[in-house]
Amino acid sequence: MTLTHYSLKHYVNELNKINLLTNEELFGQGETTVTGLEFNSKKVKPGTLFICKGANFKKEFLLEAIERGAIGYVAEEKYEVGEKMPALFVSDIREAMAPLADIFFNSPQEKLKIIGIGGTKGKTTTAYYMKLILDEYLKAAGQLSAGLISTISTYDGLIEEESKNTTPEALDLQRHLANAVEAGLEYMVMEVSSQALKYHRTDEVQFDVGIFLNIDEDHISPVEHPNFEDYIKSKAKMFGQTKELIVNRETQEADYILKRAQEAEKYYTFSLVAPEADYYADNVETIDLESNFSVRAKDFEESYTLSMPGEFNVENALSAIAAIDLLNIPQKFAQQALSKARVPGRMGIFSTTDKQIIAISDYAHNRLSFEQLTLSMRKAYPGYKVVSVFGAPGGKALGRRKELGEVGGKYSDYVYITMDDPEFEEVSEISQEIARYVEAENTPYEIIENREEAIKTAFQHIEDKTILLVIGKGHETTMKINGKNVSMKSDDQVIQEAIEQYNQKNV
């Protein structure tokens, strides 16, 4: 779409309306037209309004932006730049970014149907389910596929790329939405992270349908959320921006979540436990690595096959089924899409020919995801032992070492502790910390720092029917070590190689 560009004075007036502007210095240049908006000084072009953003912001960035052609800047404080440079001063630069982006990109969210997905676990899987269902529907109608903004990848009709953040900064988010409008997309599916909500990245977005999957402690650290209260409040902020909200009736902190759900224009519940939920799934069974289940709602009762096992995946699928019902999309498209659904890095399922070993590669990286994965697999495959391979990252989400160690120790028959994005910490120290919690559950374990070696060793020592859970990395092919992304084989590839070796020897 062709953007309408506005003057500096227009930005001043709009920021004044929402009480974010504290002062301005236009030096008689208020009618200057803003033709670019950036917070990265290296991307500045002539006509750009530059945003002085970030805890580590330096005046040198502003000077570079001016040198590249910036016609003004937005900041919380004045910078002496040696010339009459127009400046807009705001009370909170993060809060100002979303309305600034909304102005510059001409409110693209108003021209799209946006489905937002929040929760601690399952956002990516549910986002892919939603996109797959929408794509089936749109293909049948001869229309363009749905957009996607997720932890794994971003597609906006013009750009397809790996994602850097679960939910991008407000400026990047609005740029993707504007691209979607320009490309002629009708739907955008997006994950909504707690950080995005806390730091105002999604402030200008209203979700036509919102999904809330679950809540559990995660991302609690000095650089993320200081405590659980801040985390859950940030998550629930999404509800007030939602027209029709779908909430997991069985989530932890359900009383709080359901009370906050009333902030949406309308809300509905889904459940695998309570028949009184608006969307209820039952008769869940696993057959040949797939899930079969039924769904009852006010206006329909249908059966589905999901090409991924595990009740938590059925729960994710149920939320997507509810969402497309609210979007008035026939359920046949959900049935078609879910029967062949695959999600990069999530629930990669591998089996030896003799079904002796069922290996799962999954991104599960917190207590809730690991626990649900393990319990679901035990229920789906009774009589199988469970062997887990996992580690914990360095420098963030420090509570995961305890959480993963406890869950791994409690529900596994044997644990291999290994590397998982150690960054600037020693793998041995992270592993020893995890090991204390595994040992407290009286579960035998082994520390093998090399991840590929840990996975292959696990295969070599399996004797009985076993579910092998390899969690934390999924399809990723790099390891974060000392500030660098070091190339490695993905867990999927290592598992596939190990299964081929097993089949050659045993079948």
Helices and strands as residue ranges (DSSP letters): H 8-17, E 21-25, E 36-38, G 41-43, E 48-51, H 59-67, E 72-75, E 87-90, H 93-104, G 108-111, E 113-118, H 123-140, E 147-149, E 153-155, E 160-162, H 170-183, E 187-191, H 194-198, E 207-212, H 228-236, G 237-241, E 242-248, H 254-260, G 261-263, E 266-271, E 279-287, E 290-297, E 301-306, H 311-326, H 331-338, E 348-351, E 357-362, H 367-380, E 385-390, H 400-411, E 414-417, H 427-440, E 445-447, H 451-460, E 466-471, E 478-481, E 484-487, H 491-506
